Amino acid sequence: MAEQSLKDKMVNMNELSVYQGTKDYFEKETQFEKRLVALKEKLREFFNLKNVNFLFGSGTSNGAIPTMPKLYETLSFNDDEKDLQKEFECISGKVGENLEKCLSVMYAARTYHQGIKGENEDAQADISSFQDLYERLIKKVEKHIFTEINISFDGEDEQKVLEYYKTFYQKLALRSKDNSRIRVFTTNNDLYNETALDALNLHYINGFGGGLRKFFNPALFNYTWSKRMDTSIDKYEPAEDMVYLYKIHGSVNWRETETLENNYFEIEEVSPSLCSANDAVLIYPTPTKQDKSLGSPYVDLFREFQHKLLEPHSVLFVIGYSFSDRHVNEIIYRALSTNSTLNVVIFGKRPDEKERREKPIFFIDDNRIFTISGQAEEKDDNGDVVNTRTVHHFDYIVNELLPNLDAFRKEDDLVRNFVKEFKKQTIDNNEDREDNLG
């Protein structure tokens, strides 16, 4: 009886909402299947534009990388950190169980105590004590965040999310040579994009160049990979298998380091195992991150974001981003105000009226702004609904909505299968040889 009741609740859960500005894009069309077909056709039109950009937020790695509420829940203190725990609980008791707001208070308190001076030695000692307390507390929280997002990709959930990223790049990395390479801007600090691109053997430019040591150089975003078309003459064309990646809030494998001769930027890309929370170059999730984004290398990355959105005939797909970062939002709003040929496609639910001031983009009647959300049923062979999927989540977007622009997918699969089989045969031959020697 309970099972039947569950099925009844899941029936007719198909829902696909697409707004163009503030108007229903489908008008009177109510059938989910027809709406889905029309949406896919519209998305394919966008991918025919010359410049295709993506903005990834934390939602793209959801399920593998902890959310902010989860990071708050998992923060723990040792027995020798009772003073830190007491201060943290005092702060969270006033601002709520929100790690972002707690960090904001900690940064403000640290800055305040660094800027005052005691009238006598005892007062100065108290101030120094508070400085030390907040310094240790901030390092404690930042280390916790860094550790939780610097994952190993070994678990089942991590592998599942990695497959979503790989599917995304498999479908979209190889575009027509007449169009620009896709650009992915992300506020995430994790290494999902790089891991997926490496697994697919796709070239990418992320602003770091060099040999044994890779340093940040924003000029690299003006470069491209090219291949020689004729061995007898210097004739080249851009390589199709290339992506531009912009990590606008930093990465777990970036660290501050000493500069080398002829290198202006003191930001180095290293193996994740060589980076720690103390030297990692990250913008941690606090309201003060807008101020930090004015420093290097972020100012250069945000400048790239702004310039790319101002290019004619462009589209920005927004996935997993909640529009909670004012400094990112302002670049999008400024581009919409300046570039009449820019389209913005947001995968996400329209917020409530109470969020109108914080997220005005959802309430603007502009035909260049699209908002996509909904639920999709999954049925078994008997036609019974067994599951529902969220249309605006990353897994559904990459598997069901995005067109497959990879014209070389079949050839790549042949090569990949050959390499896989070759390795298998090599391992088998080595084992046979060892058995014979034994």
Protein Blocks (a to p, Z undefined) as FASTA:
>chain_A
ZZmmmmmmmgokaccdddehjacfklmambfklmmmmmmmmmmmmmmpmbdcddddfklm
gojaccfklmmmmpccdfklmmmmmmmmmmmmmnopafklmmmmmmmmmmmmmmpccfbl
klmmmmmmmmmmmmmmmmmmmmmmmmmmmcghlamklmmmmmmmmmmmmmmmpccfkbcc
dddddfbfbfklmmmmmmnopacdehiacjkbccddfklmmgccdddfbfkbccddddfb
bcddddfkbpfkbccddddehiabfcdcddfklpcfklpccddddfklmmmmmpcfklmm
mmmmmmmmmpghiadddehiahlafklmmmmmmmmmmmmmbccddedddddfklmmmmmm
lmcccfkbccdedddddddfkopafbdcdfkbmklmmmmmpccfbfklmmmmmmmmmmmm
mmmmmmmmmmmmmmmmZZ
